[in-house]
Amino acid sequence: MKIISIYALFAVLTLSMITLIDVIAGIRVTESIHSLSTIFATTTLQEFICIMIFLILPFIQVAVHAYYQRHPRRKPSQ
């Protein structure tokens, strides 16, 4: 679960940094947020799939790790 919280923290920090840079450049906060939503509205299907894979990847990693903790691998007998 720690990795998901780290990913969420990085996402929030990245979006806030992008917005802060726009505000420093003289763009209003609402215009900055609108430009972010416009960016995601103009993505193609292939880009959207790529974004979704990278967003879902931490959840898959946590699920696989939890599965292997509950079901430890058996060592082959010799």
C-alpha positions in Angstrom: 0.0 0.0 0.0 2.9 2.3 0.6 3.7 2.4 -3.2 0.2 3.5 -4.0 0.4 6.4 -1.6 3.8 7.3 -3.0 2.4 7.3 -6.5 -0.6 9.5 -5.4 1.8 11.9 -3.6 3.9 12.2 -6.8 0.8 12.8 -8.9 -0.4 15.6 -6.6 3.0 17.2 -6.4 3.4 17.1 -10.2 -0.1 18.7 -10.8 0.5 21.3 -8.1 3.9 22.1 -9.6 2.5 22.5 -13.1 -0.2 24.8 -11.7 2.3 26.8 -9.6 4.5 27.4 -12.6 1.5 28.6 -14.6 0.5 31.0 -11.8 4.1 32.3 -11.6 4.0 32.9 -15.4 0.9 35.0 -14.9 -1.9 32.5 -15.8 -4.8 32.3 -13.5 -5.4 29.1 -11.6 -8.7 28.3 -13.3 -7.0 28.7 -16.7 -4.2 26.4 -15.7 -6.6 23.7 -14.5 -8.6 24.2 -17.7 -5.5 23.7 -19.8 -4.7 20.5 -17.9 -8.2 19.1 -18.7 -7.8 20.2 -22.3 -4.6 18.2 -22.6 -6.4 15.0 -21.5 -9.4 15.7 -23.7 -7.3 15.7 -26.8 -5.5 12.4 -26.3 -5.8 9.6 -28.8 -7.0 6.1 -27.9 -3.4 4.8 -28.0 -2.2 7.5 -25.7 -5.1 6.9 -23.3 -4.4 3.2 -23.2 -0.7 4.0 -22.4 -1.7 6.4 -19.6 -4.2 3.9 -18.1 -1.5 1.2 -18.1 0.9 3.4 -16.1 -1.9 4.5 -13.8 -3.0 0.9 -13.1 0.6 -0.5 -12.8 1.1 0.3 -9.0 -2.2 -1.4 -8.2 -1.2 -4.5 -10.1 2.2 -4.5 -8.3 0.5 -4.3 -4.9 -2.0 -7.1 -5.8 0.8 -9.4 -7.0 2.9 -8.7 -4.0 -0.1 -9.4 -1.6 -0.8 -12.6 -3.6 2.7 -13.9 -3.2 2.8 -13.1 0.5 -0.3 -15.2 1.1 0.7 -18.1 -1.2 4.5 -18.5 -0.9 6.3 -20.3 -3.7 7.2 -23.9 -3.1 10.7 -24.9 -3.5 11.2 -27.8 -5.9 12.1 -31.0 -4.2 15.5 -32.5 -5.0 
